[in-house]
């Protein structure tokens, strides 16, 4: 158990939303903490993932948490079950999930090596869970020992947790948030470092963690980003691992994704018929690392596509002094000529001197003579360098340089822009003019709001953003014929005005509006500046619409903050919303209770078998008029709670019955009252799970002529209300509502 701190979001004993009692803090992360809690309603244990306060207002992190909530679509015992997100009155956002009792594989890792047989069992179980997730196009991206728990310590009951939220940027330990990379360095697939992720990345991570738990130690990935890049391009060392685990890990962790087992289904097929013969292992061994595979240091923002490095020869060992070799003896096929003429020998010597004078310095820097006299600096392969000025944050340069002069030039450039430089002197297969070409490229980028130069070998990719047409035209013209000197690659520049016009965003929100109009409140008349947040309000039919809205806006607004103040309903309720009268809200409240236990349920979430009890609370100043209460069901039906055939009097004065102050009027009763008094009540069954809406209308006169049917089409009822409102808009004083959610336990 971790000791609580004063700055923690929650403290042991605290009650959240009148439902979850905090018992202990399970773990701390860079952006979120996880607590063990117990439901005061059901008594069930739950794990609550809570965004730290500095992130709870950041829409990027809220959308990630929403995406994690979507994992509840995956139903498998090897995948943790998720419930939903909540927000406390003071703004903390947390995600409710099952609490899984048992040690994580990270704890087992600390205890030492695990048996190969147990790891094969873990592999089968986790692969089954991944298969269930991948079917829904959900990729974990962060599979590591701390994200797999052995329920009750049993390898056959391994459970995958923590889908989709990232943590921090410590190499080998935590995770990075963003489009580029979301996974721990030690277990991430090589392609994740350059922003590519698919189901095969989870396969690699699973293989890497199996190896780590077999050895009882995490993989050695180096002490700095450049070492991480190099080691990730090499196959994992599985020497000493017994078959068939060795063969399995080799197949899962090939650096080239195309050479791996391609899916969780293929992993399971392998486990059914493992191969452990030398011939088969040799035939199925991972392919050699593709020399064109690009892997770069991860960044804090999503990168442009990286260039592919040129193939480079393997480093040559430093030559040891040897005795002169005797001249070869003549053979009939190869006669030895007489001693060369002095005049020719002098010409050759002179040419060699000229060649050395002309190209010696460049060849020496590029490593051409390394085989003869050893490299001036250690060899680097791939030879990569990234220099960038992001839209937000300081400039930086990281990677390899061939000379002190170039290093000093880049350091000076970064100092001028209050940036940082992490540069390593190294030899490599780069052109003689490489350093000068890079500096000449950077000299042309003045005036750009942001830019990025990524180089691997002699291949380069340059991109940038200009905020005015003059700067844009200048840089486009400067690189019209390509990059300077020996650099091969493309330059791409975008023109993005400093202010984003509102007209560019309106088509986006209109196209995605599926539950009434979406609005841009507070939009500046001159457009959104670089630091102006883009706020969207309204309702959408599905969580997928909300996520799609965020993604579409992110592509359009660049680095601006996005605030989605958007309520997620469902398609049926959205259809009804379009037909309800435009009456104002009031102080009338809807209160939920679990009838069979007489326990308050402020969340409004009821599980199959439970009995929702509904009270409508009238404020002290609501003393007359008429009360009409109905439930718009997720299936598209409406159920009238007040008035109905056995309770036709909905006069507020009669409902108050002389009581003053706030008064609770019960409209859906406990099962005992239903049986004894013939009142309305119901239990949740599996036929209509999802969101329903309780609608409360306050009117000056009774609505309609007589009673509506006990059950009718929700759309038909909404249209009838709309027609009534159009005929007499003064009669309906207010319309209040509350969402009631039903779900499986």
C-alpha positions, -999 to +999 in steps of 0.1 A: +000+000+000+013+034-009+014+061+017-011+089+009+002+124+003-016+157+010-016+166-027-033+133-038-066+136-056-084+114-030-077+102+005-086+069+022-121+070+036-133+097+011-167+090-005-170+099-043-203+108-057-220+091-028-210+058-043-173+048-041-155+047-008-117+051-012-097+023+005-062+028-006-039+042-033-026+014-056-002+033-078+010+066-091+016+076-127+027+106-147-009+117-156-031+095-135-033+076-102-052+044-094-072+038-063-089+008-047-125+016-038-156-001-027-191+007-039-213+017-010-243+006-031-233-029-042-203-036-019-182-046-050-145-036-051-135-013-080-103+003-093-106+040-101-081+056-125-081+093-117-066+120-140-044+143-120-058+177-115-035+194-140-048+171-167-085+169-159-092+200-178-071+190-208-094+177-236-066+156-251-063+135-219-101+134-215-105+120-249-078+093-242-098+084-210-130+082-231-113+059-256-102+037-227-138+036-216-147+021-250-128-011-241-160-022-223-170-033-258-145-061-254-160-090-234-133-115-223-121-128-190-085-118-199-094-082-204-103-059-174-139-048-174-146-011-176-177+008-165-177+045-172-162+079-165-173+102-137-165+138-127-165+149-090-180+183-081-145+197-077-135+186-112-116+153-108-123+129-136-120+091-129-127+059-148-143+029-130-130-006-137-129-040-121-105-045-093-084-076-100-068-092-069-034-107-075+002-098-083+012-080-115+039-095-137+060-065-127+060-079-091+068-113-103+097-098-123+111-082-091+109-117-074+131-133-101+127-156-131+095-174-139+092-209-152+089-213-190+058-234-186+041-207-166+050-181-192+036-202-220+004-203-200+005-165-196+011-161-233-019-182-243-042-163-219-030-128-229-030-137-266-067-146-262-074-113-246-055-094-273-074-113-300-107-101-284-095-065-283-080-065-318-112-077-333-127-043-321-096-025-336-084-017-301-046-019-298-032-018-263+001+000-273+015-002-238+017-039-230+043-045-202+046-065-170+028-039-149-002-041-172-008-078-167-022-091-134-023-127-124-057-131-107-051-149-074-016-155-086-027-180-113-009-177-147-040-192-163-060-162-151-038-134-164-058-102-170-047-073-192-053-038-177-047-002-185-058+003-221-049+036-237-038+062-211-002+072-211+021+084-183+055+101-187+087+101-207+113+083-186+131+058-210+124+022-201+099+030-174+069+051-182+050+061-213+046+090-237+013+107-245+005+115-282+000+102-316+037+093-320+043+069-292+024+054-264+043+026-248+073+018-225+106+019-243+117-014-228+088-033-243+077-011-272+081-025-308+107-007-329+081+008-352+064+025-323+094+048-319+086+064-352+049+066-348+036+034-364+014+010-343-008-019-351-018-052-337+017-066-344+032-040-320+012-057-292+026-091-303+062-077-300+055-063-265+040-095-253+071-114-265+095-089-249+077-091-215+078-129-217+116-128-221+119-103-193+100-124-169+119-155-179+152-138-172+139-120-141+152-087-154+138-061-178+155-057-212+187-036-214+177-007-237+206+017-230+209+049-210+200+075-236+176+078-266+202+071-292+211+038-276+174+029-274+171+035-312+201+013-319+191-016-296+155-016-309+168-023-344+184-055-332+168-089-324+163-097-287+189-120-271+171-152-264+202-174-258+196-199-231+158-198-233+144-233-236+122-244-266+095-238-275+095-205-256+127-194-274+113-200-309+080-183-299+097-152-285+120-150-316+089-151-339+070-125-318+098-100-315+114-098-350+124-061-354+107-061-388+069-063-382+065-083-414+087-110-401+067-115-368+038-136-360+011-114-376-017-117-351-028-130-317-045-158-337-011-169-351+004-169-316-024-192-304-019-214-334+018-217-326+010-226-290-012-254-303+016-269-324+049-254-311+080-260-333+112-269-315+133-286-342+165-270-353+156-271-390+122-255-384+137-228-361+163-220-388+137-218-415+113-196-395+139-174-378+132-137-379+145-120-411+176-098-408+169-062-398+158-043-429+185-016-436+158+007-449+138+005-416+136+040-401+137+043-363+141+077-347+141+092-313+105+097-301+093+133-300+068+153-280+046+159-311+034+137-339+061+137-366+060+139-403+068+107-421+105+099-416+129+093-445+144+058-450+181+056-443+205+043-469+220+009-464+254+012-445+281-014-443+288-031-410+316-015-390+350-029-398+374-039-370+405-019-364+433-034-384+463-049-364+498-044-377+509-073-398+542-084-415+544-075-452+530-103-473+553-119-499+547-112-535+525-139-552+542-165-573+535-165-610+510-190-624+503-199-660+469-181-658+484-150-641+519-141-652+537-116-631+548-085-651+582-070-648+590-042-623+568-012-631+583+016-650+594+045-628+576+071-649+542+053-644+549+046-608+555+083-602+523+093-620+502+069-599+518+082-568+511+118-578+475+110-585+471+093-552+485+124-535+460+146-553+431+124-544+442+124-507+446+162-507+413+168-524+392+143-505+411+133-475+395+155-449+359+147-460+367+110-463+383+110-429+353+127-413+328+103-431+346+072-419+360+061-453+394+054-438+381+038-406+391+003-419+427+014-423+434+036-394+403+033-371+375+058-369+381+093-355+349+089-336+327+059-327+307+046-356+269+053-356+244+032-376+219+045-384+234+080-386+205+102-376+200+138-367+168+157-359+167+195-356+134+212-350+115+242-339+080+230-327+050+252-327+051+253-289+081+248-268+118+254-274+139+243-304+161+213-301+188+193-319+194+157-311+215+131-329+250+126-344+274+151-360+307+144-378+328+173-365+333+196-336+328+226-360+293+213-369+284+206-333+294+241-322+274+256-351+243+237-341+248+245-304+251+282-313+219+280-334+200+264-306+213+289-281+201+318-303+166+303-302+167+294-265+167+257-274+187+227-264+212+204-282+220+168-274+247+160-300+272+131-302+304+132-323+303+100-344+317+086-377+293+071-403+285+066-439+276+102-448+287+125-476+318+147-473+297+178-474+271+165-450+277+190-422+278+220-445+247+208-463+227+205-430+238+240-419+229+255-453+194+239-450+188+254-416+199+288-427+169+290-450+142+284-424+140+319-408+105+333-404+087+299-402+065+294-372+076+258-369+099+235-388+116+201-386+146+185-403+150+147-399+180+130-414+191+094-415+223+089-435+221+111-465+183+109-467+164+138-452+129+151-447+122+188-442+088+202-432+076+236-419+047+259-414+046+295-425+020+320-413+023+345-442+025+340-479+058+359-484+077+335-461+059+305-476+069+315-511+105+322-501+111+288-485+093+269-513+115+287-538+147+280-518+141+243-520+124+240-554+154+220-567+157+198-537+178+199-506+213+213-506+244+193-517+243+155-510+211+155-490+184+134-507+148+139-498+118+161-499+108+195-485+072+202-477+058+235-464+023+245-453+008+279-452-014+283-421-026+318-413-020+330-377-057+332-371-079+302-379-112+314-395-144+302-379-158+293-413-132+265-416-145+248-385-183+251-391-184+225-419-166+200-396-190+203-367-220+204-391-209+172-408-205+153-375-236+167-358-259+137-352-280+149-323-290+184-330-268+214-338-232+218-324-221+253-316-188+272-313-196+295-283-174+325-278-157+322-312-136+353-318-148+374-347-113+376-363-107+338-358-089+316-334-054+327-324-026+302-317-034+302-280-072+305-283-090+273-273-117+259-296-149+251-276-177+230-290-210+225-272-241+204-279-251+168-279-240+138-299-255+103-304-225+082-296-191+083-279-176+074-313-190+107-327-174+126-299-140+110-305-144+115-343-152+152-336-121+156-316-099+139-342-114+160-370-109+192-351-074+183-341-064+179-377-078+214-384-068+235-354-032+225-352-018+230-317-048+249-303-066+235-273-099+217-279-127+218-253-156+195-261-185+204-238-206+177-255-231+154-239-232+119-253-268+105-256-278+077-280-295+076-314-330+071-300-328+099-275-312+122-302-341+115-325-365+125-297-345+156-288-353+171-322-390+169-315-392+181-279-406+216-272-381+244-265-392+250-229-368+264-203-354+243-174-363+250-138-352+240-103-372+207-104-349+178-098-351+140-104-337+118-077-329+080-080-329+053-054-323+015-055-356+003-044-348-032-031-321-018-008-335+017-003-301+032-011-296+065-029-282+062-064-269+096-075-252+082-106-285+071-121-269+039-132-288+007-125-279-029-132-300-058-144-322-071-116-323-038-097-355-018-090-351+020-098-372+043-076-378+078-090-387+109-071-394+143-085-384+171-061-404+203-063-387+235-052-405+255-025-417+281-050-434+255-073-468+255-056-494+252-084-498+240-119-496+204-132-468+178-133-463+154-162-436+128-159-425+103-186-396+080-194-382+080-229-368+045-233-337+036-252-357+013-273-379+041-286-409+038-264-423+063-238-438+052-205-460+077-187-454+077-149-477+107-140-505+109-147-515+073-155-546+051-152-543+044-115-530+078-106-547+105-127-544+134-103-513+154-112-523+188-097-493+201-079-514+216-050-529+181-044-495+164-047-481+188-020-510+179+002-504+210+024-467+205+027-444+236+023-408+239+012-392+213-012-414+183-016-405+149-031-432+134-054-426+096-060-434+086-096-418+051-098-421+029-067-405+000-050-417-035-058-433-037-024-455-007-031-463-020-066-476-053-051-495-037-022-509-005-038-510-011-075-485+017-082-460+019-110-426+003-107-402-018-127-370-038-126-341-036-151-339-065-176-315-071-204-340-061-232-335-023-229-300-016-217-285+019-223-295+055-216-331+065-211-344+100-202-368+110-175-387+141-187-406+163-162-430+190-176-445+217-155-475+233-171-503+258-161-530+234-173-532+197-179-515+186-211-537+171-239-573+161-236-574+131-213-547+105-206-521+094-231-518+056-235-496+039-209-470+031-235-466+047-269-440+057-295-415+082-281-413+100-314-452+102-316-454+115-281-426+141-287-444+153-319-477+156-299-458+178-274-443+199-301-478+205-317-492+213-283-464+238-276-468+254-310-505+259-303-500+273-268-464+280-259-474+298-227-489+267-210-456+247-207-436+265-180-405+243-179-390+210-191-364+193-169-348+159-175-324+134-161-306+104-177-312+069-163-286+043-174-292+006-173-264-020-177-253-055-170-234-059-137 
